[in-house]
Amino acid sequence: MSNIKFSIFYFLFLFINYYCIGQKTTFFDEFKLYNDSSINNNQTNNNKINSNEKIENIYVVGKIWGFLKYYHPAIAKGNYNWDYELLRILPKILDKKFQQRDSILAEWIENLGDFEIEIDNIMTEPNNVVLYPDLSWIETSGFEPNLVELLEKVRYAKRSNTHYYISFSPPSAGNPIFKNEINYTEMIYPDIEYRLLCLIRYWNIINYYFPYKYLIDDNWEQVFADFIARFINVRNEIEYLLTTSELVAKIKDSHAYCYTDHLLDSIYGINILPAKISFIGDTAVVTGFFCDDFEKKMNFNKGDIILKINEKEIKDIITERAKIIPASNYPTLLRSVAATLFRTNENSLHIEYFDGIAIQQCSVPTFERTMFLTCKKSDTCFMLLEPNISYLYINSLKEEYLPHLWKYIENTEGLIIDLRNYPVSFIVYSLGSYLMRQPTPFAKSSMGSIMQPGTFTYKPILKVGIENSNYYRGKVERKWC
């Protein structure tokens, strides 16, 4: 048992409600959007903002707004509606030269109020620090001296360990909780200023509270700059969802996504061909059907390889959907793509497939996805594959099942734990208590900081298992893929 290792990944779940803001009024005319019937006027208006100078000003304000949100003591106390402060400052600097812009920003910061300075506001245990924030941009961005001085003052402000907009879940997890954030659910296609609020708010969340920011393929600063014009220029709610999804997908975290039923249905489809697909390498293979009744209606069988759907090659579908599907790794991306391959708004799909002998083609009817809610699936969380080989499937294994199931597992010679799907229950500690002889280190994770946003420190090592002389002595295998 000494070779058994449990690994758990504490993740940042960034649920981004792509819906944006409130009433169809605007704080400033230059950002005013017209109704869809006046789309040409809307495009002309967008062009007023698409100059490099104005994009640069939005970029600067977005960075400073996020820095102040997490670093300034007055915002930490909840003294300001910080979303609306962004909406008020943007029109003031939009068309200004950088000297005027910096002067306006400096006055804005000064008006937020005074605070104490604490130069030594540094973590007490620097050896536990994993990452420090990169705030060098304050001095290297070419700001006017007065603005630099004010930003440096905020950087070294005396801060408490409580914040109006951020807290952390219990110490065992330490995930950030983004609180008091308005969802603005009234609009599915918000005005320009509110689309920019979505971009700026999300970008700063990742900038200060995503520990894997430095592993993102694209430079996160450049991502912000590139997406400003894209958020300005989206023409409807579908483009807005796709653009926001592409932004979220940049961080390559499977727990971050944009979600709304009716718009996703318009993208992927309300109908589905009821067959299950899994990828073996880059090859899409039929692995089953949602219900036995539907298997008889399909032209293809389990084991057949899907080559094209509606004349589009599978590799092209993967490339297309990879842009908007967040995935921590390539197999996870393929798993997510597989779930959407057979979705459509049409009543049938044209499939080209290989049946092991020859390439075949067929048109197959599709059905409403809601039909499959009635398909009953047997609970397969446990099986005896052989008299002495037991099997656990965590996708349907509930914690309360374990005491009963263990009667059938404890004397077997081997246990296979199938980890190929997301667990339905958090069973790390309960299952570990059966498997381990004694408490055993299994995870070392970090958490962010309220007092020094952008800093991540290691937490105490977590252990799994209890003192258990009757621990499982068989061989344990974990099936990942």
C-alpha positions, 0 to 999 in steps of 0.5 A: 500500500505504500505505493498508492498515491492519492492526488486531488486537484483543487481548482478555481471554478470561475463561473462567468455569467456572460449575461451583462448589465441592467437597464438599456440606458448608458452613462455616455453617448459615445458608447451608446448602442442602437437597436438591432434594426440600426446595426449599420449605425451601431457599427459606425458608432463602434468605429469611433472607439476602435482607434488605437489611442482609445483602445489603449486608454481602455486597456490602461483604465481596465488595469488600474480599475482592477488593481484598485479594486483589490488593493485600495482599502476604500474599495475593500470596505465596500465604500464604492460601487466599483462597477459603476466607477468603471462606467463613470471613468471610462467616458472621461478618458476615452478620447484624451491624450495620455497626459490628460488621461493620467491627470484624470486618473490621478484625481479619481484615485485621490478622491477615493480617500486617504489611508494608512501606509504599511511598507512592510505589508509582506507575508510573514512566511516568505518561504511559503510563497509560491508566486508574487504579483507582477506590479512592475507595470506601475513604473514601466507603463510610462504613466505621469509621475503623479499617477505612478506615485499614487499607484505606489501608495495604494500598493503599500496601503495598510490592508485588512484580511477582509474584503467586500469583493473577495473571500476564501472558502474554508482553509481545507480548500482555500478557493476564492469566493467572488462576492457582492458581484452583480450578475446583471441578468436582465440583458443577454446582449449588453451595451458596449460599456457593460461588455467591457465591464465583463471583459475587465472584471474577468481579466482582473479576476484571473490576473490576481486570483488564478494561480496558473496565470503564468502557464496560460499559452498566451500572454495574459496582458496581450489577451486583454489588449486583443479582446477589447476591440472584439468585445466592442464589435460583437453584433449580437448575443450569439457573438457575445457568448462566443467571444466571451467563451473564447476569452474564458477558454484561454485559461485552459481550465475545465472548470471555467465556462460560460453557460446559458441553455437557450444560446448554447442550444442555438450554437450546438443544437436542440436535437441530438443523434443518441449515440455515445462517442469517445475519442481514441487518440483523435479518432471518434469511436461509437461506444454506445447509445443513450437507450437500447431502443435507439440502437435499433434506429442507427445505421452504425454500430459500437466500434464504428469510426466516425469520419465526417458529420455533415461533410465536415471532418472530425479534425476540423470540428475539433479545431473549431470547437477548441476555441470556445471549450475550456479544457485543462488538457487535450483528452479533456477537450476531446471529451467535451467535444465528443458530447457536442458532436451529434448535436444539431438543430436539424432533423437529421445528420449525414454521417460518414463512418468506417465500419471496419471493412469499408467507408459507409454513409448514411443520414440518421434522424435526430431527436430532442435532447429532452427525450433522453431524460427518461432513459433509465440507467442502472447504477454501475458504481460497483462490480465484481469483474472476477471473484477477486477483482472489484471495480468502483466507478466514481461517476455514480459512487455516492459516499453513503454506499461505501460501508455496504460495498466494502463488505464485497471489496475488502477481501478481494485481491484487486480494486480498480478505481475508474477515474475517467469521469467527474465524481458524483460525491467527494469521496477522497477522505471516506474512500481513503479511510478504507485504503490507507493504513495511517494518515498519508500526505496526498496533496499540497496546494496554494491559496491567494491573498486578500492583503497582497492580491496576486500572491499565492502561498502554500497551505499545510499538506493535506493527509488522507486516511486514518489509523486502520489496522484493517486497511485494504491489502489488495492491489489498487489500480487507477484507470485514468483514460 
